[in-house]
Amino acid sequence: MAHHATGNALHANFDVDYVISYRFADTSKPEARAGFEKLVQALARQELAIEVRNGDHHSLLVLVKSGSDKRLNNEVYRSRVKDWLYGVRAAQPDSETQESITAKPLTQSERYRTIYHMIAAPLEDGGAGITPKVGEWKNVESIFPLHDQGFNKKWLREWSTKTFLQPEDLDEIRDRLGEKANTPRDSTDLELTDQRLRSTLPLPNLTLLFSCSLRLSVSHLNSLWCIIFVEYWKRQEVDLGIRWNVKGVSAIEEKRRDFKHEKEVKDPITGETVQIFPAEKRLARQALQIPFAILASLALGTLIATCFGIEIFLSEVYNGPLKSVLVFLPTGILTIFVPTLTTLLSGVATKLNDYENWDTTESYQSSMTQKIFILNFITSYLPIFLTAFVYVPFGSLIVPYLDIFSLTARPFAENEKQLAAPKMGFEINPARLRKQVIYFTVTAQIVNFMLETIVPYFKKQGFNKYQEMKSERATKKGGSPPSAVANDLPEEAEFLARVRNEATLDVYDVTTDLREMVVQFGYLALFSVVWPLTPVSFLINNWIELRADAAKICLEMQRPIPQRADSIGPWLDSLSFLTWLGSVSTAALVYLFSNDGIGPDGTPATIKGWGLLLAIFFSEHVYLVVRMAVRTAISKIDSPGMQTERAERFMVRKKYLQENLGADALESPPGHAEERITRASLEEEARQSSLNTTGPQDHFWLRQRSWEESAKVGASLIETMAQREDKKQQ
């Protein structure tokens, strides 16, 4: 049976594989009935077993499981053969379906991924084509597997008592949730290892923490570790891909449903008819990313720079009533307008990404990630860049012009003197940059953690209230519906209550966790030289965050639909970019603060332009050389994943040779039976020679009939030559 290897989780959930939430609050009864009938027919054609129960607020719960083990086995076998054809699997699956499944039993993630393919894959790919909230499936609100409550409790209990995770812990999560959902966990665990090493750098002598020599050493070591981390993660991706049998899975591309082709052509290699969109036209549309990046930089940059100026004015120029309160005004403005503007720009990015008309889901998501990274980069790092490269070197020049922000404090000032910016003699706050870095690496991490914990709760409450309001409106139109639990059987009541609760949970987005890790890595690469305890802060944060994310998935999110991935995709390019930029910014910061950490003190007179450019130039080139050296060194290091891949390929070659040449084909040369030379055999050989035209070359190759005979001739020649040499020596 195909489902025997998935453990007791299915039985704890009444063997339910997936739940489909069908909501019809805004739909007429005839349309809702027709849509629901179409849904169950599509599921039945996939040989899926169906049970329907009442949901909350004008919804139905369609409980689905595999109705045919033979059909499920065939789908699994077809998927494995496809993996082999694309090079994801080294060995060809057994020709018999059942033998293939028995040889490598299903994991939960493979089972759920296969059944989801049967439900959601397009019709031409063998699925039912059910896409939530799209077109004819607009009433299908969500499709999700149920949580395994027993495993979740075990997971949270074990991770809460372990200091560090082992590869087997990640393997178990992968078997349950799939490779893509597990990638942030492995990335975070690798970052924890990296930060454990980096966190030891400033510990030998904290009294010299901000001295020039130690800052220089920390900057070198920090840049080196950033390079090692990125290059090692590239190797780690390969090892994980081999370990989890997903190496090269990105080659199996999934067509986007919204892709609009312009023409159909015949593939010259496969002969198949393929739909294409001209590459030059897509490239022209991609060029719109340049004005988008400029627009985003201007919009977010202007807002952040304005709040930066207001904050400088209120904290260091204004000297009137309510100063301690007014200094929080820029924070309030940023809190209100940055998320709003970011959401607006994200919408523009989505429209632009749709306009680019990508043909595969992978390429669409990759392009979207690049656009979102631009927004994250500006909102996360621009405030510190302004402090480090504007306020610190040019503070004395810009502060006299900050009185334009006096409007923010004028209603509270007692006289004009309290609003006047000093024309000369202004001194910058030398601790401002360090405090700002500490805020983003400590305080902001705590705030984000609280938001991740609290916001989903209130979001769920708001969603429930919204559904209640929709249900009330539907009730007024068509009468009061029965209670959701009215028809629940006693043995199903607890289970159905849990299903209804999970139907209201948010969908887990792995991109959110990856983005958070990349932004955090950026703080380490760019600004940890300012406050060398940054790795210690992130070490503590990530240890807690790793376990909090596990609790978030178990308690606040629907169980992720298993998806496969062999890389973190464009986020890896983002890490490489941040590492390079870190080498540049670190060199600039070390140069600016080379005078015992005091810095330019708000006056650029002490800054030599050629010195700054020379420091950046050398740092960048040292980065390129070190990266090449690290990459070469890591490529020479063997790993369990690479050994496994070589072993699999060797066994494939050996099996092929044995099947075609015999089990002992390569062990020894073939021998010939001893032939007795008789008069009859000589006469037969002479007769055969007379029948065929033979030349000297044929007689040449007939003098020795086998390798054994050649060995005897060679031995006799050696013996003869050896005897002659002995006689000469005598």
NORRA-V459457 format. One record per run of one state. SS is the DSSP state (hx for helix, st for strand, lp for the rest). FROM is the first residue (numbers start at 1). TO is the last residue. If there is no record, write none. Layout:
{{SS	FROM	TO} {SS	FROM	TO}}
This chain:
{{lp	1	3} {hx	4	6} {lp	7	8} {hx	9	12} {lp	13	17} {st	18	23} {lp	24	28} {hx	29	45} {lp	46	47} {st	48	54} {lp	55	58} {st	59	66} {lp	67	68} {hx	69	85} {lp	86	96} {hx	97	103} {lp	104	107} {hx	108	120} {lp	121	122} {hx	123	125} {lp	126	134} {hx	135	137} {lp	138	139} {st	140	145} {lp	146	148} {hx	149	161} {lp	162	166} {hx	167	177} {lp	178	178} {hx	179	198} {lp	199	200} {hx	201	203} {lp	204	205} {hx	206	208} {lp	209	211} {hx	212	243} {lp	244	248} {hx	249	251} {lp	252	254} {st	255	255} {lp	256	262} {st	263	266} {lp	267	272} {st	273	276} {lp	277	278} {hx	279	286} {lp	287	287} {hx	288	316} {lp	317	322} {hx	323	326} {lp	327	328} {hx	329	356} {lp	357	359} {st	360	360} {hx	361	410} {lp	411	415} {hx	416	418} {lp	419	431} {hx	432	478} {lp	479	489} {hx	490	503} {lp	504	505} {st	506	506} {lp	507	509} {hx	510	527} {lp	528	533} {hx	534	555} {lp	556	556} {st	557	557} {lp	558	558} {st	559	559} {lp	560	569} {hx	570	592} {lp	593	603} {hx	604	606} {lp	607	608} {hx	609	636} {lp	637	639} {hx	640	661} {lp	662	678} {hx	679	691} {lp	692	695} {hx	696	700} {lp	701	706} {hx	707	729} {lp	730	730}}
